[in-house]
Structure formats: structure tokens, C-alpha cells
Amino acid sequence: MSPDVLAVAEHRRGDVREVSYELVTAGRELADATGGDLHVAVISGRIDEFTTRLDLEGVDRIHTVDHGEEFNHDVYTQVVCALADELDPQYVLAPNSVNGLDYAPAVANRLGLPLVTDAVGIEYDGGLTVTREMYGSKVETTVEVDAERAVATIRPGEWVTTEAIGDAEVTPFEFEVDESAVNSEVTGFEEVAGGDVDIADAEVLVSVGRGIEEEENIKLVERLADALGATLSSSRPIVDNGWLPKNRQVGQSGKVVTPKVYIAIGISGAVQHVAGMKGSETIVAVNNDPNAPIFDIADYGVVGDLFDVVPALIEQFE
Ligand SMILES: Cc1cc2nc3c(=O)[nH]c(=O)nc-3n(C[C@H](O)[C@H](O)[C@H](O)COP(=O)(O)OP(=O)(O)OC[C@H]3O[C@@H](n4cnc5c(N)ncnc54)[C@H](O)[C@@H]3O)c2cc1C
């Protein structure tokens, strides 16, 4: 067994997903601790472009497998297992995404390794300790992995990313996919309503909560988002009311977001909401209740009626 770490990059519809960059950070931290190299696997898609984008500081080697445009469960399982056989890494990291959760268990099973999912923190001190969250992020648990090697999936939005360009050795991985064992394929993508927007990619989010009172009033917050060139997101009650589509929901049962600026308007700051936005770089909260929990994590807070504050902000920014 080498002390190396193998991180499997993710892409969708021709683009590298943000979590791939987080895997580089998490993988580098882990490889620094184990004293090994960080390998990144780039499988399928626009291999050359993705490889260039993932050649970041801290990546030692990138292994590419050119196979089709989109993610495929069987191809990923075969390739990651074959790479693990060849490199014999101590740890394999994948995203805790729909795709990652699709192949990581199969990889762990085939390699006979334990699998830890949804890590929000990873530490190595002679052994792997993974931090996970339970009970709607109310409780943090640490899982000590009682094995020398393991597969882990990391939760998107928990690691900072780097843009510093690296100098990785890039090698096409000589591996013949066993086509007779490829039993699945991506036949198309169906966006959820309003699916043109991925709030997880937005740099500035203006998020609206139940304080907005009525569907009609959402237009006001939308105007603020427009004035700021921001994307509109929301807490869950807004989605449950059918005022915004599900893909705008931030939180435990919505999306995890890490924008540069998150502006929470009329949002109380319930743990399930905070679980989705606490990684934002700067948090601004507007709430008429000075004791609202959102102020505990806000960098800037305005205690006031949003129906006064938001028009004033719009005037400033327009
Ligand atoms: C299993 C589970 C999963 C969940 N997942 C999520 C999730 O993913 N995302 C999520 O958001 N929630 C989630 N929830 C719901 C969560 O517990 C809260 O109910 C929800 O986040 C509250 O939304 P809110 O802050 O918009 O509303 P409220 O808690 O009702 O807060 C509204 C806030 O607006 C303020 N306000 C009212 N009027 C004004 C005004 N005129 N001007 C300024 N401020 C005003 C109030 O002071 C209050 O703080 C989940 C719950 C469960 C049980």
C-alpha cells in the first residue's frame, strides 16, 4: 500500500463541477498528512480541457481515461478500481454527489474497503478520522476508520478551493474498458423546473425567507438580486409554498452553497437552513428580530423591516 490519495474528479454536461476543486483541497490535505502523492482521475468528457483545469497546485499526477462524454456508473467503477489496483492508494476520495454516491459504494465493495460517506472534515493522524453531521446538522460526529485503507465521499461546499496553477504529471491511463460489463448509460438530462440556474455556482446569492409574507412580495427581493447581479435563492418554506422551484432551496434538504456573499432576507437561521449556507464567505442578514439566530453567523446584520430595508438597498444599487 502506498500512502497516496486518489481523488476522482466530477463533471457534468461538459463542465468540471466545483466539487472537483474541493476534492483537490481535501486530497492534498490528506496526502500531506499521509506523506503521499495526490493523484486525480479524470474520466470521460472533455479530457484535455478538464485536465488543464484540474492541474492545480498540490496535484502530483493526473490520470486520464478518454471514454464517452458523460458519466457512466460501470465505466467509473471499472476505471477507479483499476487505478486503485495500479496505484494502490491508501485512500480514494469521491464527491458526495449523485454520481459519487453511485459508484463509490461499488468501488469500495469491489476493493473490499470500508466506505465513509458525506464527510465534512477529514483528518489523518496515523489513521483516518472523518467528521460527519447528524440530526439535521445539530450534532457533529467523528468516525474513526478502523482500517488502513478506505473510500470516502466528501460533501460539496465544505472545502475551500485553489486557483493556483500546478505542475502535475499527466498520464493517459492505459486501460481497456470491458464494454460487455457496461450495462448502464446516460440517456438524457431532465432539468427540474427553472433548472437553468444552479445556485451552487453563484458568487452572490440573495436569499428570501418566510419574512416575505406573500408570493407577490418576492418580486421585491428579485429586484434587489437583479440590481446586484445576484442569483435568487430561498429557505424551504418559500419552496414548500410553491413560490420558487426546489432548485432554489438552500439547506439540508436543499442545496449546499458557498457564494462570496450570501444575503439572507427574512430568514430566521434554522439549523437546517444554516447547514446549507454556513460556508458562504460573507453573510449579510436582514431581519426585524434582533434575536434571530441568523445574526449569530452573520458578518453584517441589519435589524429592520425588510419592506423598508430592501427598497433602500435597491435604490442604492440601482
Ligand atoms: C428534515 C428537515 C429538513 C429541512 N430542510 C431545510 C432546508 O433545506 N432549508 C431550509 O431553509 N429549511 C429547512 N427546513 C426547515 C427549517 O427547519 C425552518 O423551518 C426554515 O428554515 C425556516 O425558514 P425561514 O427562516 O424562511 O422562516 P422562519 O423561521 O419563519 O423565519 C422568518 C424570519 O423572518 C423574520 N421576519 C418576519 N417578518 C419580517 C420583516 N418584515 N422584515 C424582516 N424580517 C422579518 C422573522 O423575524 C424570522 O426570523 C428543514 C426542516 C426539517 C425538519
The ligand as a Gaussian input file, in Angstrom:
#p B3LYP/6-31G(d) Opt

LIG

0 1
 C      -35.781000      17.451000       7.949000
 C      -35.858000      18.930000       7.705000
 C      -35.167000      19.458000       6.644000
 C      -35.215000      20.840000       6.402000
 N      -34.502000      21.363000       5.355000
 C      -34.482000      22.698000       5.188000
 C      -33.715000      23.286000       4.138000
 O      -33.071000      22.593000       3.346000
 N      -33.714000      24.636000       4.031000
 C      -34.416000      25.450000       4.871000
 O      -34.361000      26.679000       4.698000
 N      -35.168000      24.925000       5.838000
 C      -35.233000      23.581000       6.009000
 N      -36.015000      23.061000       6.977000
 C      -36.953000      23.965000       7.673000
 C      -36.304000      24.740000       8.797000
 O      -36.382000      23.995000       9.996000
 C      -37.020000      26.088000       9.018000
 O      -38.388000      25.844000       9.234000
 C      -36.873000      27.048000       7.869000
 O      -35.532000      27.185000       7.504000
 C      -37.441000      28.408000       8.268000
 O      -37.429000      29.238000       7.142000
 P      -37.426000      30.821000       7.305000
 O      -36.217000      31.225000       8.046000
 O      -37.646000      31.382000       5.957000
 O      -38.767000      31.072000       8.130000
 P      -38.971000      31.469000       9.641000
 O      -38.248000      30.567000      10.560000
 O      -40.456000      31.619000       9.820000
 O      -38.274000      32.878000       9.753000
 C      -38.735000      34.038000       9.157000
 C      -37.876000      35.181000       9.693000
 O      -38.254000      36.372000       9.045000
 C      -38.233000      37.412000      10.002000
 N      -39.186000      38.422000       9.557000
 C      -40.546000      38.363000       9.551000
 N      -41.054000      39.483000       9.028000
 C      -40.010000      40.277000       8.713000
 C      -39.892000      41.571000       8.141000
 N      -40.974000      42.265000       7.770000
 N      -38.668000      42.105000       7.956000
 C      -37.549000      41.403000       8.334000
 N      -37.604000      40.174000       8.862000
 C      -38.816000      39.603000       9.045000
 C      -38.630000      36.773000      11.312000
 O      -38.116000      37.522000      12.414000
 C      -37.996000      35.399000      11.181000
 O      -36.696000      35.387000      11.767000
 C      -35.989000      21.684000       7.229000
 C      -36.690000      21.116000       8.307000
 C      -36.623000      19.771000       8.535000
 C      -37.377000      19.207000       9.700000

